[in-house]
Amino acid sequence: MSSRRVDHLLIGGGIASATCAQALREADATGSILLVARELDPPYHRPPITKGYLGGTETKDDTLIELPDDVEVLTRTSVMALDPVAKTVTLSNKETVEYGTALLATGAMVRRLQIDGVHLDGIHYLRALGNADSLIEDAETVESVVCVGGSYIGCESAATLTMLGKRVTVVLLEEEPMERAFGVQVGQWVRDVLAGHGIQVVGNVEVERFEGEGERVQRVVLAGGRALDADLVVAGVGVTPDVMLARKAGLEIGERGGVRADAQLRAHGADGLYVAGDIAEYDSPAHGGAVIRVEHEEHAVAQGRTVARNMLGAGAEHTDVPYFFSDLADWASFEYVGPALAWDDEVLEGDLAGGAFTVWYLTDGKVVAMLSAGGHGDIERGKALIASGGTLD
Ligand SMILES: Cc1cc2nc3c(=O)[nH]c(=O)nc-3n(C[C@H](O)[C@H](O)[C@H](O)COP(=O)(O)OP(=O)(O)OC[C@H]3O[C@@H](n4cnc5c(N)ncnc54)[C@H](O)[C@@H]3O)c2cc1C
């Protein structure tokens, strides 16, 4: 078993690690950087998986994230064990690597439905480019698609597949799509956008089972017995942070299932080890020190940058207000800053029906989140009000 030392070890091949590598070099860090990635592909952007890549307007090359030449990238390689005291990891290629500083950014894994019929062919989940490749190939000859789940994965996939000529139904537990994150008002708007392009939205219902003849799915059966034709299913029912390695290493796991870190994104009790992206459950200065965990690309980017600075000794807190964007084909787009888990009032500005509007989410009159659709409103103002606990007047 060979053994070596690197200055900066980046565990996980997602956007958080990739941005950290870029930011280290932008800061003129001269130390060695090793990025270890389990997937076949080097780091890439995931958002196109439900948008341009699925729709055929973006290629794999478009999704790839450019890294400085002198960053060593090991793809198809897993970190099998992490010893935060000895500051070493063991890789699946049997190498042992000692690190000066390390980033743990192992991301998230899709949650899988546990109901009858899940083994049938034609049921897809979307996390990696390879998942999209299988879906694209499988979708070529099908007519009717059911998207299970009313969050952005289900809604974006539904929009893109409709653009590809499929007849799509979205089935969700909540009354309105995206309601859980953005409220009923925005949810109704999303429903109208989808319905306006021929997508059937079936809310307030649970999927009971999948049925097929032979090996392939043919129907989605809902609680209560209603059956929807489905030649293909896309399930977008959430993710769980991938903390397998962290747990094995004895790191503290938080109530939201992520790896606990302080405001500087330092993993609790592990010298020189940072966390970022979907697994990071940290004390957020922008939320009065509340512990949050966020699953969005720009948030992972911002955290990757903060970690790079701190690997070089800045001792900086991660003060960013998390940002999220979503596109429903080229029909509608919106941005959101927050996140608000709860709020007691919403203030609408602009034209909801016309798709250019802002929704302010308030608790006790203070701004806790803001959603801007169709380029309406000022996201930077939203961020500033959230961070300062400001009011609208
Ligand atoms: C289909 C899809 C669409 C999305 N669309 C949007 C969007 O429109 N807007 C938005 O803001 N966000 C979107 N997101 C969310 C965003 O992509 C994620 O928040 C972001 O990718 C998180 O980055 P990360 O680096 O934390 O983790 P990931 O991107 O999950 O990367 C972690 C990587 O680490 C690897 N890994 C895990 N364990 C190990 C190990 N032990 N050794 C080596 N490697 C390991 C994993 O295989 C994975 O490749 C989307 C996500 C998906 C899946």
The ligand as an ORCA input file, in Angstrom:
! r2SCAN-3c Opt
* xyz 0 1
  C     -31.033     16.850    -11.049
  C     -30.619     17.977    -10.149
  C     -30.972     19.266    -10.471
  C     -30.612     20.327     -9.633
  N     -30.986     21.593     -9.963
  C     -30.653     22.613     -9.150
  C     -31.033     23.942     -9.456
  O     -31.703     24.208    -10.451
  N     -30.642     24.930     -8.629
  C     -29.887     24.695     -7.517
  O     -29.550     25.623     -6.792
  N     -29.508     23.430     -7.176
  C     -29.881     22.391     -7.957
  N     -29.510     21.108     -7.633
  C     -28.791     20.870     -6.359
  C     -27.283     20.987     -6.528
  O     -26.873     20.354     -7.695
  C     -26.605     20.389     -5.296
  O     -26.970     21.140     -4.181
  C     -25.084     20.369     -5.452
  O     -24.717     19.509     -6.496
  C     -24.395     19.926     -4.164
  O     -23.024     19.879     -4.385
  P     -22.047     19.035     -3.456
  O     -20.680     19.292     -3.986
  O     -22.351     19.296     -2.043
  O     -22.463     17.511     -3.665
  P     -22.605     16.583     -4.956
  O     -22.852     17.376     -6.186
  O     -23.611     15.544     -4.583
  O     -21.188     15.898     -5.087
  C     -20.678     15.000     -4.136
  C     -19.855     13.972     -4.856
  O     -19.095     13.236     -3.899
  C     -19.048     11.879     -4.280
  N     -18.728     11.057     -3.113
  C     -19.552     10.689     -2.093
  N     -18.880      9.945     -1.206
  C     -17.618      9.837     -1.661
  C     -16.445      9.186     -1.178
  N     -16.463      8.508     -0.028
  N     -15.325      9.264     -1.913
  C     -15.296      9.975     -3.081
  N     -16.367     10.613     -3.588
  C     -17.510     10.542     -2.881
  C     -20.431     11.642     -4.845
  O     -20.431     10.503     -5.673
  C     -20.677     12.943     -5.609
  O     -20.192     12.853     -6.918
  C     -29.857     20.059     -8.465
  C     -29.506     18.735     -8.138
  C     -29.885     17.709     -8.970
  C     -29.507     16.285     -8.610
*
